[in-house]
């Protein structure tokens, strides 16, 4: 479990996050939504140990997150960042193998090689193994990066996976594939936190949804509890119509107009 | 590796006094005790041991140092155009060497008295360390050094050093100008056993240590934040690469002057041939750097023999077309 207790974070004098209380359980998928600048990425940096909270405390599996070294953290959680550009070109399989770097010195063991193979299978990038990363399409690149971060924690029970807008710029099929993979990992016992822009995807895939507004928690709960016309209007300043579409047990929203 | 040995032997044998291959082996066999009889002229042995060997070894050391530093700095800065010049190593060394030549100030005189022939090298090495440290200090924000600020800092310090070098050049006498020019073009002409021994630890330590950072540098290729997420202690890696590269390049420049293009191009050639994995790239760049520099030195002292062309001229003449070819072929590949 990752827990945030009365956490706040400032950049200069500006408060980016205030009074955050949150618990992320193993085996759940938590979607974080909110307007631009609401503090979603900052929250993820605190959860993943990238930045330290100014007040309050962040605990990872009952230990203060500050007490983990970089190497120890890498064995507890993996992070898929928003922008992944490569400075020099590597092959796809080399990149996925980099996910195993925290696990070996020198040369990878056969266990590492096996994991890389199964992860590439599961994320559907096996056929790209020998390709040069820079020649892939945006959607393929994103799936390769996802394979890399999954490979990092694949054999660690109850590890955490952080996804910062994993579906950005992808078409409908790739979006579904990536969120399906994330959902599947949560079902296997990983704690998954994903920043999403699409409210309907959050509603469809997540166990719980967290709505941030101006650095504070506006709502936190199951999609049915949290996604309401009121909360969306509060968070985004957009009027929404809420549907209970036929055969769909999740709330479904479309914009009506700007408030 | 085989290439390096071949180039080293060729370079030891060729020159104003030619030594045939069989004589070379006869001399080596006698000196190492394999063959108790000496089947050669003593003059050849003198040339080989007093002149050629130190020079070849110096070329190997300097080339390996430049190649390996170039490869690791390009990895660290996530920029295939990075080389030791970018973070002020070379310009700092230049500035101090030029100041030493032109100003002839008291402090330099004292240094000269204390260390004699090596005063210029020491000044250059100190300059390299000072400017690199300044650039690194500029880049630190909240205890973390930011790579893009590091590059900007490098540009600023380079500009400053360039301006001061310009000022020194303006003040210099004709003879000093000639000295400056020669120093800036680089040469292995100052090779002695003493300079080789002095340089070797400064090259040996980076050559042994940098390959241990190759996995971390691979992770850096994904991005600094990504490397951190993968458990790389990015701050430590940055400091180590900068210190080791400054050590290798600063000491090389101090003894042989500025030799351009080797640090920039060698890693590109290796990447084109074997891929970007730093576990291969870093050691291979050291070996190819050593071979290329030894070869370039061979060309520089034989092509207009008995005179010598400045080594920096040769490396740039060979390096620039190769670099253009790399750019063109990469352009063609990405168009497809």
Interface residues (C-beta under 8 A of the other chain):
Chain A: X48 X50 X69 X70 X71 X72 X73 X74 X75 X78 X79 X81 X83 X84 X85 X86 X87 X88 X89 X90 X91 X94 X95 X98 X99 X101 X102 X105 X134 X148 X149 X152
Chain B: X74 X75 X78 X79 X80 X215 X218 X219 X220 X221 X222 X223 X225 X226 X228 X229 X230 X231 X232 X233 X234 X271 X275 X276 X277 X334
